Amino acid sequence: MVRKAHVDDAAAIARVHTETWRVAYRGIVDEDVLDGLEVSRGRIEAWRKILASESARVFVAEADGTVGGFASAGPSRDRDMRARARSTRSTSARSCRAAHSDAR
């Protein structure tokens, strides 16, 4: 089931985010760095802050009560992209999709 994420999902999203980094960047980023990644309080708090925002557009994929993936979209963090979007009256968005490899 896909649903809008809420603040209580922050730890689960942080877990999926971290685990997918380990898989997606294996062979690209040094393995010691990837193996050292943790679901830190800082990452959980960052997701809580995002999810508490009125402008948050974050959704989770959930099966049997467990979050296995997420998607988020919002304004670009790239200043040039934001400026171009304003000048052309188009939207500028970023998205991040992640699904844990155990999610089915």
C-alpha positions as CSV (number, residue, x, y, z in Angstrom):
1,M,0.0,0.0,0.0
2,V,1.2,3.5,-0.8
3,R,0.2,6.3,1.5
4,K,1.2,9.8,2.5
5,A,4.0,9.7,5.1
6,H,3.7,11.2,8.5
7,V,6.1,12.2,11.2
8,D,6.0,8.8,12.9
9,D,7.5,7.3,9.7
10,A,10.8,9.3,10.1
11,A,12.8,6.4,11.6
12,A,11.6,3.9,9.0
13,I,12.3,6.3,6.1
14,A,15.8,6.9,7.5
15,R,16.4,3.2,7.7
16,V,15.3,2.6,4.1
17,H,17.3,5.6,3.0
18,T,20.5,4.3,4.6
19,E,20.0,0.7,3.5
20,T,19.4,1.7,-0.1
21,W,22.5,3.8,-0.1
22,R,24.5,0.8,0.9
23,V,23.1,-1.2,-2.1
24,A,22.9,1.6,-4.7
25,Y,26.5,2.9,-4.2
26,R,28.3,-0.5,-3.7
27,G,31.2,-0.5,-6.1
28,I,31.1,3.3,-6.5
29,V,31.7,4.5,-3.0
30,D,34.4,3.0,-0.8
31,E,32.9,-0.1,1.0
32,D,34.2,1.0,4.4
33,V,32.2,4.2,4.0
34,L,29.0,2.3,3.1
35,D,29.5,-0.3,5.8
36,G,29.9,2.5,8.3
37,L,26.6,4.2,7.4
38,E,24.2,4.2,10.3
39,V,20.6,5.3,10.9
40,S,21.7,8.3,13.0
41,R,19.5,10.4,15.2
42,G,20.4,13.3,12.9
43,R,19.1,11.6,9.8
44,I,15.9,10.6,11.7
45,E,15.5,14.2,12.9
46,A,16.0,15.6,9.4
47,W,13.2,13.3,8.1
48,R,11.0,14.4,11.1
49,K,11.6,18.0,10.1
50,I,10.8,17.3,6.4
51,L,7.6,15.4,7.3
52,A,6.4,18.0,9.8
53,S,6.6,20.7,7.0
54,E,3.3,21.7,5.5
55,S,4.9,21.5,2.0
56,A,6.2,17.9,2.5
57,R,5.3,15.6,-0.4
58,V,6.5,12.3,0.9
59,F,4.9,8.9,0.4
60,V,5.8,5.5,1.8
61,A,5.2,2.0,0.4
62,E,4.1,-0.2,3.2
63,A,3.5,-3.9,3.4
64,D,2.2,-5.7,6.6
65,G,2.9,-2.5,8.6
66,T,6.5,-2.2,7.5
67,V,7.8,0.7,5.4
68,G,9.8,-0.8,2.5
69,G,10.2,2.3,0.3
70,F,9.5,6.0,0.0
71,A,9.2,8.8,-2.6
72,S,9.6,12.5,-2.0
73,A,9.3,15.5,-4.2
74,G,9.7,19.2,-3.7
75,P,11.5,22.4,-4.9
76,S,14.9,21.9,-6.3
77,R,17.8,22.6,-3.9
78,D,19.8,23.9,-6.9
79,R,19.6,27.7,-7.1
80,D,20.0,27.8,-10.9
81,M,17.1,25.4,-11.3
82,R,14.9,27.4,-9.0
83,A,15.8,30.6,-10.9
84,R,15.0,29.0,-14.3
85,A,11.7,27.6,-12.9
86,R,10.7,31.1,-11.8
87,S,11.6,32.7,-15.1
88,T,9.7,30.1,-17.1
89,R,6.8,29.7,-14.7
90,S,7.4,26.0,-14.6
91,T,7.9,23.9,-11.6
92,S,11.2,22.6,-10.5
93,A,11.2,19.4,-8.5
94,R,13.5,16.8,-7.1
95,S,12.5,13.4,-6.3
96,C,14.1,10.6,-4.4
97,R,12.9,7.1,-4.6
98,A,14.2,4.2,-2.6
99,A,13.0,0.7,-1.9
100,H,14.7,-1.7,0.4
101,S,15.8,-4.9,-1.3
102,D,13.8,-7.0,1.1
103,A,10.6,-5.1,0.2
104,R,8.3,-7.1,-2.1
